Amino acid sequence: MDYTALDRATDRIRIPQLDIEIADLETTLAARRSERAAARKRLDAYSYPVLAMASEVISEIFLHCIPAYPRCPPLVGTESPTKLTQICRLWRQIAHLTPGLWRAISIARFPPRRRRSSYPAIAEAWLSRSGAMLLSIVLELPCVLDLQRAEIMALFLDHRARWQYLTLDLESEEQFLPDVFADSLPHLQELDLRTERDPDDGGPLSAIISSTFLRTAHLNLNALPGDRSQVILRSHNLSKLSLCATTMEVSPILSEAVNLVHIRLYLQSHDAGAGAPMSATLPRLETLIVNLHGESELPSTNRHQIKHFLHGISAPVLRRLYIEADLLESINEENQLHAVVSLVDSLASRCLQHLAVTYTRGGTLEEYQQALPDVANITVDGEDGSDLVDDDPDCWQAWELNQK
């Protein structure tokens, strides 16, 4: 292409114009660079309040980012203390040095197998970081890989002196029971113990649960027909007890727990065999709830055993009684009213204000009111009335543990 005289003249004119534009842009760029430097200087000089806080203050804030103790945070996720270790190095150091973040440990879900295999390492790390603080433990062995159950039990047993709240589901691994309760648990306040008996296991459960400060206990012994489990609770402070067992297993427990205020019994349909009639005076008992465990049928021969068991309880200040009428021995359905009245009389309480009778086929509300005129509130239902208890915790108590 020819570069003509006209083209050269045009370029000579254009160059000074470009020089002027470049000078203007350089002036603007210099101003922008100066403005940027000033902004950078201000940012570098600013100290974020969170970075200026003492580590103790940050630790306290961290404790409000997880569920309140004794509820257990998840091992991972938004409410897990591990989330706080992923923000920056400083926060990770502070979190690892805050024992209160790691004192509530729950292994109670079925995550992918890969994550389940890391349970022992996670438990060991959390237990180490918790320092000397008391612990809230939820451990469901069915969620742990079979080959790791002994390992993870050993980890928690090493810290048993620090247990304060314990939910332990052994499933059929009752061989761990003697180690769990080998010695007194000095700080244990709440206990939820569940077992699932193995039909091929050779012997009954046997344990003495001793803790000075134990206030609430939920025991699901889930015995097999013919078992004579020997589980004894020793705590002068035990005030609330929920128990799923046979009458033979309940008797020694109630005989020891004389300071109970609230009891909820789930009596198992099979009987552990005849024995000496129980006699227990519970001078502080205010609430007695008696259910049949599960939906199994109750053999008529066992009603006799249950009748003698219940008639062996004396509760002079009892205020609330829930009873499934078909648990009581009676000649016929119409006689259930008399069986319930007889039970009320045998309890020897002059304070009874709430009576709930369910699964009854005999006796109307009016007949119960006539037979028990001193009881202010009577409920009669021919079907399951357990919702009555669960829906009115102000009257019948809340039976969920603080961990839940």
Rosetta blueprint (number, residue, H / E / L):
1 M L
2 D L
3 Y L
4 T L
5 A H
6 L H
7 D H
8 R H
9 A H
10 T H
11 D H
12 R H
13 I H
14 R H
15 I H
16 P H
17 Q H
18 L H
19 D H
20 I H
21 E H
22 I H
23 A H
24 D H
25 L H
26 E H
27 T H
28 T H
29 L H
30 A H
31 A H
32 R H
33 R H
34 S H
35 E H
36 R H
37 A H
38 A H
39 A H
40 R H
41 K H
42 R H
43 L H
44 D H
45 A H
46 Y L
47 S L
48 Y L
49 P H
50 V H
51 L H
52 A H
53 M L
54 A L
55 S H
56 E H
57 V H
58 I H
59 S H
60 E H
61 I H
62 F H
63 L H
64 H L
65 C L
66 I L
67 P L
68 A L
69 Y L
70 P L
71 R L
72 C L
73 P L
74 P L
75 L L
76 V L
77 G L
78 T L
79 E L
80 S L
81 P H
82 T H
83 K H
84 L H
85 T H
86 Q H
87 I L
88 C L
89 R H
90 L H
91 W H
92 R H
93 Q H
94 I H
95 A H
96 H H
97 L L
98 T L
99 P H
100 G H
101 L H
102 W L
103 R L
104 A E
105 I E
106 S E
107 I E
108 A L
109 R L
110 F L
111 P L
112 P L
113 R H
114 R H
115 R H
116 R H
117 S L
118 S L
119 Y H
120 P H
121 A H
122 I H
123 A H
124 E H
125 A H
126 W H
127 L H
128 S H
129 R H
130 S L
131 G L
132 A L
133 M L
134 L L
135 L E
136 S E
137 I E
138 V E
139 L E
140 E E
141 L H
142 P H
143 C H
144 V L
145 L L
146 D H
147 L H
148 Q H
149 R H
150 A H
151 E H
152 I H
153 M H
154 A H
155 L H
156 F H
157 L H
158 D L
159 H L
160 R H
161 A H
162 R H
163 W E
164 Q E
165 Y E
166 L E
167 T E
168 L E
169 D E
170 L L
171 E L
172 S L
173 E L
174 E H
175 Q H
176 F H
177 L H
178 P H
179 D H
180 V H
181 F L
182 A L
183 D L
184 S L
185 L L
186 P L
187 H L
188 L L
189 Q L
190 E E
191 L E
192 D E
193 L E
194 R E
195 T L
196 E L
197 R L
198 D L
199 P L
200 D L
201 D L
202 G L
203 G L
204 P L
205 L L
206 S E
207 A E
208 I E
209 I E
210 S E
211 S L
212 T L
213 F L
214 L L
215 R L
216 T E
217 A E
218 H E
219 L E
220 N E
221 L L
222 N L
223 A L
224 L L
225 P L
226 G L
227 D L
228 R L
229 S L
230 Q E
231 V E
232 I E
233 L E
234 R E
235 S L
236 H L
237 N L
238 L L
239 S L
240 K E
241 L E
242 S E
243 L E
244 C E
245 A E
246 T L
247 T H
248 M H
249 E H
250 V H
251 S H
252 P H
253 I H
254 L H
255 S H
256 E H
257 A L
258 V L
259 N L
260 L L
261 V L
262 H E
263 I E
264 R E
265 L E
266 Y E
267 L E
268 Q L
269 S L
270 H L
271 D L
272 A L
273 G L
274 A L
275 G L
276 A L
277 P L
278 M L
279 S L
280 A E
281 T E
282 L L
283 P L
284 R L
285 L L
286 E L
287 T E
288 L E
289 I E
290 V E
291 N E
292 L E
293 H L
294 G L
295 E L
296 S L
297 E L
298 L L
299 P L
300 S H
301 T H
302 N H
303 R H
304 H H
305 Q H
306 I H
307 K H
308 H H
309 F H
310 L H
311 H H
312 G L
313 I E
314 S E
315 A L
316 P L
317 V L
318 L L
319 R L
320 R E
321 L E
322 Y E
323 I E
324 E E
325 A H
326 D H
327 L H
328 L L
329 E L
330 S L
331 I L
332 N L
333 E H
334 E H
335 N H
336 Q H
337 L H
338 H H
339 A H
340 V H
341 V H
342 S H
343 L H
344 V H
345 D H
346 S H
347 L H
348 A L
349 S L
350 R L
351 C L
352 L L
353 Q L
354 H E
355 L E
356 A E
357 V E
358 T E
359 Y L
360 T L
361 R L
362 G L
363 G L
364 T L
365 L H
366 E H
367 E H
368 Y H
369 Q H
370 Q H
371 A H
372 L L
373 P L
374 D L
375 V L
376 A L
377 N E
378 I E
379 T E
380 V E
381 D L
382 G L
383 E L
384 D L
385 G L
386 S H
387 D H
388 L H
389 V H
390 D H
391 D L
392 D L
393 P H
394 D H
395 C H
396 W H
397 Q L
398 A L
399 W L
400 E L
401 L L
402 N L
403 Q L
404 K L
